[in-house]
Amino acid sequence: MKLKKMLWTYDPYKDGSCDIKFYTYHNKKQKILSIGYAVLPEQWDDLQSEAGM
């Protein structure tokens, strides 16, 4: 199973923040799960896939 954290910039909120989602891939099936948190794109570190406050 592969698991990756990602910032979902495709549908931002009115304040500019974006959802943090998990992308999973297992047995040739993929699924994207929201974890219920949102951050601004400026706060997201793409290299480490985490938010820095």
LUMVO-144236 format. One line per 8 residues: number of its first residue (from 0); for each residue y, x, z of C-alpha. Coordinates in Angstrom, 2 decimals. Last residue first. Example, Ala and Ser with C-alpha at 12.3 -4.5 7.8 and 13.67 -1.06 7.14 Angstrom:
<recs>
1) -1.06/13.67/7.14  -4.50/12.30/7.80
</recs>
This chain:
<recs>
52) 27.22/3.27/10.83  24.58/4.86/8.65  22.19/2.48/6.95  18.81/3.69/5.77  16.97/4.50/2.56  17.05/8.28/3.18  18.41/9.24/-0.25  20.12/5.92/-0.89
44) 22.26/6.05/2.27  23.79/2.60/2.82  27.12/2.21/4.68  29.24/2.17/1.50  27.01/-0.62/0.12  28.07/-2.84/3.03  25.28/-3.93/5.34  22.97/-6.94/5.69
36) 20.09/-7.71/8.04  17.46/-10.46/7.87  14.42/-8.38/6.90  14.17/-9.79/3.38  10.76/-9.38/1.75  10.07/-8.40/-1.86  6.49/-8.67/-3.07  4.42/-6.81/-5.62
28) 0.80/-7.24/-6.58  -1.35/-4.59/-8.26  -3.56/-4.26/-5.17  -0.54/-3.56/-2.94  3.15/-3.09/-3.72  5.81/-3.82/-1.13  9.59/-3.84/-1.49  11.34/-4.29/1.83
20) 14.83/-5.76/1.81  18.26/-4.97/3.21  20.69/-7.69/2.17  24.15/-6.89/0.78  27.63/-6.96/2.28  30.67/-7.64/0.09  32.34/-10.21/2.38  31.38/-13.02/-0.02
12) 27.69/-12.01/0.17  26.12/-9.75/-2.44  23.47/-10.95/-4.95  22.15/-8.04/-7.06  22.99/-5.36/-4.47  19.66/-5.65/-2.59  19.61/-2.45/-0.53  16.09/-1.06/-0.52
4) 13.35/-0.10/1.89  10.07/0.94/0.26  6.46/0.21/1.13  3.46/1.25/-0.92  0.00/0.00/0.00
</recs>
